[in-house]
Amino acid sequence: MNRTLIGILSLLLVLLVACAPAQEQKAEPEAKPVEKGEVVFGWLGPLTGGAATIGVPVKDAVELAVGEINANNVIPGKNLKMIYEDDSCDPKKSTTSTQKFVDVDKVTAIVGGLCSGTVLADAPIVEDKKVLMMSFSATNPKIKDAGDYIFRNVPSDNGQGTAAASLMQKLGYKKVGIIHIQNDYAVGLTDVFKGEAKKLGLEVVATETYNPDSTDFKTQIAKIKAKRPDALYMVSHPADAAIVLKQISELGFKVPIVGADASKDDAVISGAGKAAEGLIVTLPGVPKSPELEKFASAYKAKTGKEFSAYTPEAYDVVYILAKACGATDCTSTAMKDYLYGMGPYTGASGTYEFDKDGEVDKPYDYFVVKDGKWEQYVAS
Amino acid sequence: MSIATQLILNGIIAGAIYALVASGFSLIYSVTKFMHFAHGAVLALGAYLMYTFAVGIGLNFWLAILLTLICSSFAGVLMDWLVYRPLRKRKASGAVLLIASIALMILVNSLILAFWGADVKTVPVRNPVFDVLGARVTLIQVIIIIVSVVLLLALWFLMKRTKLGKAMRAVADNKDVAMTVGINPERIYTYTFAIGSFLAGVAGILIGIEQNLYPIMGLSLIIKGFTGAVIGSLASVPGSVLGSLILGLVENIGIWWLPSGYKDAIAFVLLFIFLLFRPSGLLGVKVREA
């Protein structure tokens, strides 16, 4: 008797719990104003691994842009939704995420990838499915020919390799050594650097490489040290750059170091400490402008931090894609055609326009680590 | 001359780091007979706990080390109690335990990422540099080499001379026979995980100071530690330490002549050679499958 009663009571309880939200759900659509359409973009970049310290702030900048775009109705009648995927800058992982973006999520455009290797690996997939992809930081020269649907708002490393080589020549170095991470980005950049160094009469006396996720570079450094270069060119991700610098100093190798864009990160200074002092890096230039200031203050309000490398570019990419979506019927192909004829765009990372390969032209800035902080460096 | 000494020293330092990882891993393998890959995650956890105690909370350095070692030991034991023991009760095969250990490793790595974030962390310590026969070595590197030798001796002593070590060997040889003489294998497993994870804590503290901290630091370390253990002998702690030293030396001396991008390739060619031609390792005893 008692058991039947408990049974009935619990059945009632279950019914009550099950019905309550159903009633609420019914009421909801009436309360809402006109239903907005939705456009879905995907974001691809490293939230783990050696380049995560670049990827995490970039994700914050993208979130900031998405929030502003939706609040200000930049895409008329549509709500922008961003899906985030972590690729660790690993082409194997990024192709999986890109497949998911195009097949499962059916995204209109992809913001990213952050690394050259992932963009080059994903390019055939997005080209095949005709999905727009715009990187804010991948700089390998080969991306120029990766396809019609591939854009980037950073300049190709043809410029960066040249900038680094001419800086080293200007500083009076004759013999240089190279240490770099073994990936598409670093191989592409050091190839340009070597070609330019040859033209400028710089002799490359040693080139040493290491695999991603390595932490021991002492033998590579010892090999370079034995060749007695005047200066060292380093192309590394932040996490490994910190250890490379630390081990260079531990091995008593006193050499001026010029690094590349991926090393312009606070993690390099916090990870290497005093060993980072004097490091000079090249970075695609972000000239001072009202747009940049507006971004910088909004970024600081959201995260409490100063903006870091490639966050203005990523912020711009979201805006450019939203603009293209709003100006067309918001299909990848229409947006692509729009971008090729868009003309100059002024955003947080400067004023630029896409050429026939989806590339932009920008100047380079130099930074140097001084008293544990990044400072603008003026090559005299 | 100084280059040769520097190379050998680099090899020994790398080998000692691998040995720190391999010793705990092979201790656990030798007793439980399955590959506890989450050992690498315990190591990373140790490094992050050390960071939290010493830098985050600002505790005394030695107190931070003590707390880290206790927590690491406990983390290993907890893994055994919560995951491996229930699986053993269901008579799960070695493959199931192996997959469980990989899942545990991914879980702990993700938890570290969630709690501490992806950015690189450092434990700042004074780390003077010494000149040794024209080569340069830091204090932490010297400590790493000394600790790996001390661990080797201590573990040898534990296994051969103490009652607990004898019980561990008995369980490793034959669990059922060990039970008949009154040894409780589950308790021995708990001790094994406690000691093995204590070693992971030691490795985490030292490697964290030497190479900075990042969430997946345990993954590449456990792969190299495992390779070292296979070369020496998975089931023997002295063997795994010896194998790790050989691995470190071969890698570092090898890339003096070969392009440095082949460093990992050298390690894995060595791994395959041993797996194919001497799977029991240098110090291992050939075991005939029944």
Chai-1 contact restraints between the chains, C-beta under 6 A:
chainA,res_idxA,chainB,res_idxB,connection_type,confidence,min_distance_angstrom,max_distance_angstrom,comment,restraint_id
A,T48,B,A118,contact,1.0,0.0,6.0,A-B,restraint_1
A,A52,B,A118,contact,1.0,0.0,6.0,A-B,restraint_2
A,T53,B,D119,contact,1.0,0.0,6.0,A-B,restraint_3
A,V56,B,A118,contact,1.0,0.0,6.0,A-B,restraint_4
A,Q182,B,G261,contact,1.0,0.0,6.0,A-B,restraint_5
A,E208,B,S260,contact,1.0,0.0,6.0,A-B,restraint_6
A,T209,B,S260,contact,1.0,0.0,6.0,A-B,restraint_7
A,T209,B,G261,contact,1.0,0.0,6.0,A-B,restraint_8
A,N211,B,D264,contact,1.0,0.0,6.0,A-B,restraint_9
A,D213,B,S220,contact,1.0,0.0,6.0,A-B,restraint_10
A,T215,B,Q211,contact,1.0,0.0,6.0,A-B,restraint_11
A,D216,B,A14,contact,1.0,0.0,6.0,A-B,restraint_12
A,K218,B,N10,contact,1.0,0.0,6.0,A-B,restraint_13
A,T219,B,N10,contact,1.0,0.0,6.0,A-B,restraint_14
A,T219,B,N252,contact,1.0,0.0,6.0,A-B,restraint_15
A,T219,B,I255,contact,1.0,0.0,6.0,A-B,restraint_16
A,Q220,B,S260,contact,1.0,0.0,6.0,A-B,restraint_17
A,A222,B,Q6,contact,1.0,0.0,6.0,A-B,restraint_18
A,A226,B,I3,contact,1.0,0.0,6.0,A-B,restraint_19
A,A239,B,V120,contact,1.0,0.0,6.0,A-B,restraint_20
A,A239,B,Y214,contact,1.0,0.0,6.0,A-B,restraint_21
A,A242,B,V120,contact,1.0,0.0,6.0,A-B,restraint_22
A,A242,B,N212,contact,1.0,0.0,6.0,A-B,restraint_23
A,I243,B,Q211,contact,1.0,0.0,6.0,A-B,restraint_24
A,E250,B,V129,contact,1.0,0.0,6.0,A-B,restraint_25
A,E250,B,T138,contact,1.0,0.0,6.0,A-B,restraint_26
A,L251,B,R136,contact,1.0,0.0,6.0,A-B,restraint_27
A,G252,B,R136,contact,1.0,0.0,6.0,A-B,restraint_28
A,A267,B,D119,contact,1.0,0.0,6.0,A-B,restraint_29
A,A267,B,V120,contact,1.0,0.0,6.0,A-B,restraint_30
A,G271,B,V120,contact,1.0,0.0,6.0,A-B,restraint_31
A,G271,B,T122,contact,1.0,0.0,6.0,A-B,restraint_32
A,G271,B,N212,contact,1.0,0.0,6.0,A-B,restraint_33
